[in-house]
Amino acid sequence: MRKIIYIFIFVLSIKNCMVAQQLPQYTNYILNDFVLNPALSGIGDDFEVKSNNRYQWVGIPGAPRTYVLSGDGPQQNKNMGYGGYVYSDVTGPTSRIGFDLSYAYHVKLTEKLKLSLGLSGGLQQFSVDGTQITLHDQNDPALGTGFQSVFVPDIGFGALFYSDKFYVGLSIPQIYQAQLKFFDYTSSTISTLSTHYFVTGGYKYDVSDNIRLEPSFLLNYVSPVPVQVDIGFRAIYKKMVWLGASFRSGDAFSIMAGYTYQDYLLIAYSYDIPISTIAKFGIDSQEIMFGLKFKNKPKVR
């Protein structure tokens, strides 16, 4: 049975390098949506560093593993924010590592409503490790037996309408669909970066001085895959402890929990219960996040 899963993971990893969704998914996206949308650069008053670690389909060799380290903050007394992150996303014999830097400009539209526009740019390395692949024909040059990689630029754009109570954002990573040409002997390839479209939104509702409710959503589209919908909900007690749940269409239900210590140390955990075909194999996915906040003086915006 697990051999079937190995084959599935291999096919998935190769397909993702060619077409369809290439960017990793996060259950805890609401805690670090900066990595999805450069318009969130410096949206807070402080500089923040966060590490997100996702372990998908735990217990299966070659299953997806994603690691992200990000940091962003505002430029004091100016309506600008800066940020960046590095990441590693490994699935079977394929991997993607890289970095992105971002810039955002925040405009005050009304007393409560603001608009942020952001740009991001970076470099990615896509790789295929042929030593992890056993071919029926060992002389077949289709994948080779060595390590093949290609470097490509990454360009993204984002916009965000927000206030103290709600936000709605649009981001478009991988606008430039660079070719992923792994082998020198080919003159062309159908493998390219796929442009993604993310729409996010959320609302903060204070039930009392101690309890806040935060519903949120994420729409993810990349051709030719149908739109994926992620709907989440958190209940926060004294801005310190929270519990939540989410549903990701065609993929999983998730339960989440987190703790913030004195508004500068964050720890969060999520557990995914799959509902897709992979669920029959009795596997799950987990995600853990750590964050640090470095206080700045109040900024003028």
ABEGO torsion letter per residue (X at the ends): XAAAAAAAAAAAAAAAAABEBABBBBAAAAABAAAABAAABGABABBBBBBBBBBBGBGBBGBBBBBBBBBBBBBBGBABBBBBBBBBBBBEABBBBEBBBBBBBBBBABAABBBBBBBBBBBBBBBBBAAABBBABAABAAAEABBBBBBBBBBBBBBBBBBAABBBBBBBBGABBBBBBABAABABBABBBBBBBBBBBBBBBBABAABBBBBBBBBBBBOABBBBBBBBBBBBBGGABBBBBBBBBGABBBBBBBBBBGGABBBBBBBBBBABAAAAAGBBBBBBBBBBBBBBBBBBX
